[in-house]
Amino acid sequence: MKERIKYKIEELLSGEYCCTTAQLNEKGIIYSVKSSVEKPYVKVMAYRNCVVVCTSENIHVKIRELLQDKSRDEIFELPYVYGQTIHYVPGEYCVGESLRPSDYEYRFLFGEDISSLRGLTGFENSLTFEEDGTTSAKAVFVALDGGNVIGVAGAAKSSVANVWEVGVDVREKYRQAGLGTCLVNGLTKELLAKDIVPFYSASVTNIGSQMVAHRCGYQPMWVDTFGTVLDGSSVYRDIVDVLADRF
């Protein structure tokens, strides 16, 4: 399982960061160009012994100049990037049993069966529906209390076949009781049984989410920043506009 996960995740990363899988296993800084992006763009990722700096072509040279002789940590302090996320994959002991709170009902829904939850709200990290009733979630593991959904672990497809991203939500009054861990564990086992590689993402500021990953036997595999588009759409628009004017 370990080698297959590594192979599939490297396939995912090489596509997202416009580099080769061989480069991902090198040591040092890799600079790549995302040719599909026209506006100034930069995204940074650390994997194993390398750091990948992916930019749009129009700022590629400038970013390389700015990062000349910078260390990994200094690169992640680049003023043009923000929002670091840790991404986890199942570890060797990820499929162990987890204690399920016995007061609740649990269900696993896959594919079209998820439509039975249409209209459900309050689970932004795991299951959301568009106005037309569609959802990006392709598998969910839910907990119910008296017929009411109180927690959801959901998985959505990525750009690589059979590599799905997992997210989890638990209603506030039911937190701190191990339910999030139970749901992620249950969903992970179902996905692995279907030969799907799950990965779990948590902000570096979200300690609770990181603890869920740890308790489920997930291990950190890579860290990245948000893909910053210097077009004024950032939540820090005034600051980014000033930076963008420099290019």
N, C-alpha and C positions, 0 to 999 in steps of 0.2 A: 504493500500500500504506500509506503514512504516514497519509493521511487516514482510511482505513478503520480502521486500528488505533486512532487517536485517537477515532473515533466509537464503536467497540465498547467501548473501555476506559472512556470517559465514561458509557456506558450501564451498565456494571458498577458504577462508583463511585457514580453517582447512586442506584442501587438500594440498595447497601450502606450508604450514608451519608445516605439519605433527603433528598436535595436534588435540584435540577434541573441539567441539563447547562449551562444558562446560568450558574447560580451558580458552577459549577466553573471558568468562564472569567472570573470577576470577580476583583478584587483586594481582599484583606482577610480578615476572619474571618467564617465562616458558622456559625451555630448551628442545629442540626437536632434533631428528636426522633424516636427510634425507638419508635414506638407499640406495636410487637409485644413489647417487653421490659417486664416488670413490675417486676423487681428493679432496684435502682440500677445503672446501666450507663453507661460512658463509653468512647469510642474517638475518637482524633484522627488526622487525615490531612492531609498537605500535598501539593497538586497545583498545578503551574504557579505562579500568583501568589496562591493562596488557601490558607487552612487551614480545614478543616471539623471542628467539634467536635460529635460526635453523642452524644446522651445519652438516657436514659430520661426520661419526662416528669416523674417525681417528683423529679429532681435538676437539671432543666434550668435553672431560675432561679438556683439556688445556684451552679452551675458558671459561668454567665454573670457572676455577681457576682465570683467568684474570679478570672476571667480578664479583667476589665475593664482596658483599656489595656495588656495584656500583648503582648509581641512574639511572633513565631512560635516562636523558640527557647524563650522562657519558657513558652509554652503546652505545648510538648513536655516541659517539666520539671514539669508538673502532678503532684503526689504521687499522684494516683489512677490514673495510667497507667504502663505499663512495656512493654518488649519492642518496640523499634523495628525495622521490617522495610523493606528497600528492594525495590521491585517494578520489574522491567525488562520492556521490550518489544523486539521485533526492530528493529534500526536499519537504515539504508540498505544496509549491507554485510553483513547477517546471513546471507545465503544463500551466502556464499563457501565454497569447499572447505576442509576441515580435514584435516590429516594423520592417517590412521588407523594406529595400531600394527599392523603387518602380521602379527604372530604370532597374532592372534585372529580369531574368526568373529563376524560381526555379523548381527543379524536385526531386522526391523521387524515388530511384531505389532499388529494393530488389532482392536478390538471383541472378539468371542467367541474369537478366536485366542489371546488372552492367557491363557485358561483352561489352555493347555498348560503354563503355569508354575505352576499351582496347587501350593501347599505351599512355594513358595520363601520364604525368610526372610532377614532381614538387610538389607533395602532399604526402610527406613521412610519415606524421603523421596520415593520414586518408585513403589514397588509393594508393597502389603500386601494380604493376603487375610483375609477374615472366616472364622469357623469353618465357615460354610456354603459356602465356596469363592468367594464373590463378592468383587469388588474395585472400588474407585472409579476405578482407572486404565482409561482407554479406548484408550490408545495407548502402546506402549513401544518403545524402541530399546535392544537388549541386546548386550553383548559376552560371548563365551564363550571359555574357555580349556580345550581338551580336553573340551568338552561341558559344562563347569561355568560357570554364570553368574557373571561377575566384576564386572559393572557394568550399571546400568540407568538410563536416563532415561525417566521416565514422565509422562503428562499425564492430568489429571482434569478433568472438566467443572466449570464455575463456574455461577453463577446466570443467566448470559446465554448464549444460544445461540451456539455456535461461538467461545467464548472459554474456553480451557483453561489451567490452571496446570501448569507444568512443574517437576519435581523430579528430582534425580539422586543416585545413590549409587554408590560404587566400593569394592570390598573393599580393606581397608587395605594389603595387600601389593602392590596394583597401582596405588596412588596416586602422584602426582608424576610421571606420565609422559604427561599430556595426554589420558588416557582419558575423564575427565569432560567435557572440552571436546568431544571427538569425539562422545560420545553425545548431548549436548545439541544440538550442531550437526546431527547426523543426524536427530534427532527433530523439530527445528524445521523443517527442510526438508520433511519428510514432512507435517507439519501444515499448513504454508503452502500446499503443493501441493493440499491438501484444503480450502482456503479457511477454515481454522481459525486464529484469532488466538491465539498462545501468549503467556503472560507467565511470568516467572521471578522467584522471590522468594528473598531472602537476608537473614539477620539482619545488623544493622550490625556485629556482632561476628565474623561469619564471613567473614574476608578471602578465604579460599580459594574460597568459593562466589561471592563478588563477582568474583574474577578469572576464574572460569569464564564468568560472564555477559559480562564485558568481552571475553574472547578469542573468544566466539561472535558478537560484534557486537551484543549487546543493549545498550540504553541505559536509564538509570534514568528512570522516569516519575512514580512517586509513592512517598511514605513514609508508613507508618502505625504505630500502636501496636496492641498486643493489645486486644481488646474486653474491658475489665475489668468483671466483674460483682461488685458488692460484696455477696456473699452468703456469704463465708467459704470459698469453694472455691479461692481463690488459693493458690499455693505459699507465699506469705507471709501465711498465714491470720491469724496473731496480729496483724500490723500492720493488715491490711485490716479486721479486725473492729473495731479501735479507730477507724479512719477512718469505717467505716459507722455506728458509733454516733452520729456527729455529725449524721447526717441525720434 
